[in-house]
């Protein structure tokens, strides 16, 4: 019997995997080992049917698109990182906001 983590029901938040480009459709400007692999994409959305991990499934994304692929995870999280911030950029947002406030105050004079 499959656990709940291995199955989804309609409306569950899930992740699917699908082939975006087959190797023959990929750019010729790629290293051979990369070009030999399909380009995959992972899409998160709400299951439109009950399914087991590994089965084909349609999902509806947050933006309303319907995408089909192979179910890879039920209730996936977000585990990405963009690395540590560059010290030169950490104050840009705050400094820019201060400049906008100063500009607006001067323009209102």
Secondary structure, 3 states (H helix, E strand, C coil): CCCHHHEECCCCEEEEEEEEECHHHCCCCCCHHHHCCCEEEEEEEEECCCEECCCEEEEECCCCCEEEEEEEEECCCCCCCCCCCCHHHCCHHHHHHHHHHHHHHHHCC
